[in-house]
Amino acid sequence: MEDPLGVRRDERATLEGALDWYRAIVEHKLEDLSLDQASDVQTPTGLSVLGVVKHLALVERSWFRDVFAAEVPEVLDVADDNSADFVIDPDDTVTSVLGFYRDEAERSREIARGFSLDDVSVRSTYFEERVSLRWILVHMLEETARHAGHLDLMRERLDGRTGD
């Protein structure tokens, strides 16, 4: 029986499939934008399309590589302010940020493949607790979907483009 929406998948395939769906939407929101458009600040708090995608790459890196696998990637020291994640550096381009996001998402997938949903992180979170891969997948799904919504609104404002 065909299952185009994945409604009969097991838990892991459902979580990973939904996260990959939203990752693809994030990538799609950068499609055909110039650097000026992608880095144009769209909110009073300083969000831009490119900044949100960069933030999501850093979040992928933080949860999968740093917290879960303890690979110790280069991480930003943001103290109590994660707005540094959203800053576009002078050498950032649409291509470089999109490549960074794709690379981090792929590394997240590779890490996840080697573990069960019940396996727990090597490191504790900033809440001082170790978390399961299941928890990280759910959190990343929530984080990516939430920011995909922000990207929808910003993209519509930039050029009228809507949809996934």
C-alpha positions in Angstrom: 0.0 0.0 0.0 1.4 3.4 -1.0 2.1 5.9 1.9 2.9 9.3 0.3 2.4 11.2 3.5 4.3 8.7 5.7 1.3 8.2 8.0 2.2 4.5 8.5 5.9 5.0 9.2 7.5 4.1 12.5 8.4 6.8 15.1 11.9 7.4 13.9 11.0 7.6 10.2 8.2 10.0 11.1 10.5 12.3 13.1 13.3 12.2 10.7 11.0 12.6 7.7 9.2 15.6 9.2 12.5 17.3 10.1 13.9 16.7 6.6 10.7 18.2 5.2 11.2 21.4 7.2 14.9 21.5 6.4 14.0 21.5 2.7 11.5 24.3 3.2 14.2 26.4 4.9 16.5 25.8 1.9 13.7 26.7 -0.5 13.1 30.1 1.3 16.6 31.2 0.1 16.0 30.2 -3.5 16.6 33.0 -6.0 17.3 35.7 -3.3 20.1 38.1 -3.8 22.5 38.7 -0.9 20.9 42.1 -0.3 17.4 40.5 -0.1 18.5 37.6 2.0 20.3 39.8 4.5 17.7 42.5 4.6 16.5 42.9 8.2 12.8 42.2 8.4 12.0 42.5 12.1 12.6 45.0 14.9 14.8 42.4 16.6 17.1 42.1 13.5 16.0 38.9 11.8 16.8 38.3 8.1 16.2 35.3 6.0 20.0 34.6 5.8 20.4 35.2 9.6 17.6 32.7 10.4 19.2 30.0 8.1 22.6 30.7 9.7 21.0 30.3 13.2 19.4 27.0 12.2 22.8 25.7 11.0 24.3 26.6 14.4 21.4 25.0 16.2 21.9 21.8 14.3 25.6 21.9 15.1 25.0 22.6 18.8 22.4 19.9 19.5 23.8 17.0 17.4 27.6 17.7 17.3 28.2 19.5 20.5 25.6 18.2 23.0 24.7 14.7 21.6 28.1 13.5 20.1 30.5 15.8 22.0 32.5 16.5 18.7 33.4 19.9 20.1 32.8 22.0 17.0 33.6 25.7 16.9 30.7 27.3 18.7 29.8 30.9 19.3 30.1 32.2 22.9 26.6 33.7 23.2 26.3 33.8 27.0 22.7 34.7 27.6 22.0 36.2 24.2 21.6 33.9 21.1 21.2 36.9 18.8 24.8 36.5 17.8 23.6 33.3 15.9 21.6 35.5 13.6 24.3 38.0 12.6 25.5 38.1 9.0 29.3 38.4 8.8 30.8 40.5 6.0 32.1 37.3 4.3 28.8 35.5 4.4 27.0 34.9 1.1 23.8 33.1 0.3 25.8 30.2 -1.1 28.1 30.0 1.9 25.3 30.1 4.5 23.2 27.6 2.6 26.2 25.3 2.2 26.9 25.6 6.0 23.2 24.7 6.7 23.3 21.8 4.4 26.6 20.5 5.8 25.3 20.7 9.4 22.0 19.0 8.6 23.9 16.2 6.8 26.2 15.8 9.7 23.2 15.7 12.1 21.7 12.9 10.0 25.0 11.0 10.0 25.2 11.2 13.8 21.6 10.2 14.3 22.0 7.1 12.1 24.4 5.6 14.6 22.1 5.7 17.6 18.7 4.7 18.8 16.1 7.2 19.8 16.6 6.2 23.5 20.4 6.9 23.5 21.3 10.0 25.5 23.6 12.8 24.8 27.3 12.7 25.9 27.0 16.3 27.3 24.4 17.9 29.5 22.3 20.7 28.1 22.4 24.2 29.5 19.5 22.9 31.8 22.2 20.5 33.3 20.5 17.4 31.9 21.4 14.8 29.3 18.7 14.3 26.6 17.7 11.5 24.3 18.1 11.5 20.6 14.3 11.4 20.5 14.2 14.7 22.4 16.7 16.3 20.2 14.8 15.3 17.0 11.6 16.6 18.5 13.3 19.9 19.5 14.9 20.3 16.1 11.6 19.7 14.4 9.9 22.3 16.6 12.8 24.8 16.1 13.0 24.3 12.3 9.3 24.5 11.8 9.0 27.6 13.9 11.7 29.4 11.9 10.3 28.1 8.6 7.2 30.1 9.6 9.3 33.2 10.2 10.9 32.6 6.8 7.5 32.3 5.1 6.5 35.7 6.4 9.8 37.3 5.5 9.9 35.9 2.0 6.4 37.0 1.4 7.3 40.5 2.5 10.5 40.5 0.3 9.0 39.4 -3.0 5.5 38.1 -2.5 6.5 34.5 -2.8 4.5 32.1 -0.7 4.2 28.4 -0.2 6.5 25.6 0.8 
